[in-house]
Amino acid sequence: MTAQRKDDHVRLAVEQQRRPGGHNQFDDVRFVHHALAGLDRADVSLATAFAGLSWPVPLYINAMTGGSEMTGAINRDLAIAARETGVPLASGSMSAYFKDPGCAGTFSVLRTENPAGFVLANVNATASVDQARRAVDLIRADALQIHVNTVQETVMPEGDRSFSSWVPGIGKIAAGVEVPVIVKEVGFGLSRETVLLLESLGVRAADLGGRGGTDFGRIENGRREHADYGYLTGWGQSTAACLLDTQDAPIPVLASGGVRTPLDVARALALGASGAGVSGTFLRTLLDDGVTALIARITTWLDQLAALLTLLGARTPAALTHRDLLIHGELRDFCVDRGID
Ligand code: FNR
């Protein structure tokens, strides 16, 4: 059952990516152009540091998969792409490993193919401390993601319906594992209030995981016999809105959900993110064009991101923060509604 679900998620997510994307609220974020702000490219560094972690680049491949034969092969290719480009890489949810230790290899390949890379383990908020430690150990993870996905669970035919244990569960895991814990949404966004709560639970960083990219409401609706949750389309906050909402967050934030181009990465950094994560876009490249194409694409993104920082006069990702931004459209309305200056 779990293996089938993992395969369904990959298939349905890639189908979504193959359809042309429409407007995304990153489009409502523009940089003021200063013709003489430019730097020398040689003076730009993409390195980023947050929550005691150091990454060579502010771009990562975010959590996707593992647990079945097909998804093990995908993880192998993602690990190769991460190794060749130096981007950090997150595992998909490792619950399948707790249910069936026989599928361990579909996750451990993330480390065996990428021995020196930065790798994140991934569990849900109902995992025990022991399970969280096993997940970290299996892939010698440098950090642990806990995903929170109440909308997905609600629409998922076989999903969880009990969420009250999640808050204490996150606190126990954060206190019980040796590596920093990052809590992430899966495409509906973390609000300012949620990020404050996470900080009080000992969580070290928040991956805002907003709306605008892969839509797990639609994916799970597509797995139902009757697609009866269609009215939830558009639920949640976009990633750009989440970044604006968490400007004064007490812990560092990462941006994921609907990051489509190096310009979206630059926008996310300028809105305060320490890094930007990509899932669906890179998955589609891998499945449609192969691992060599994915390596080339990530290399191009990093190259272009450095070019954009040069153009914008920012020597580092952190120097881009709050650099003359214009906020338009619905995103501006969101700021007014939430009292954001
Ligand atoms: C995901 N995502 C995800 N997240 C997570 O924390 N654990 C998981 O197991 C999965 N599984 C998964 C499978 C597939 C096929 C995709 C495409 C995505 C969610 C992912 O990490 C990310 O939050 C969302 O996909 C939004 O980012 P994009 O796709 O818009 O870049």
Residues whose N, C-alpha, C, O or C-beta is under 5 A from the ligand:
A	BS01	FNR	H9 V10 A13 N62 A63 M64 T65 G92 S93 N122 H147 E185 V186 G187 G209 G213 T214 S256 G257 G258 V259 G277 V278 S279 G280 T281
